[in-house]
Amino acid sequence: LQDLVGPNSCYKFDYKGWCGRTTTPVTNGEGRVIAVLAGQPDDPSWDGIHTSAADLLDQT
């Protein structure tokens, strides 16, 4: 990680912590949105739903 971020990195990336739940835009140096961290639905059954879907994908 230190090779990618920080003052000595040739890439000059920033590290942004993310909880994995909220929708968060990723912007470039000009402020343009280049990606979106979509997060997850505010639904208590989400863990079971996406785990089941991942299991089905693993079986294919």
Secondary structure, 3 states (H helix, E strand, C coil): CCCCECCCCCCCECCCCCCCCCCEEEECCCCCEEEEECCCCCCCCHHHHHHHHHHHHHHC
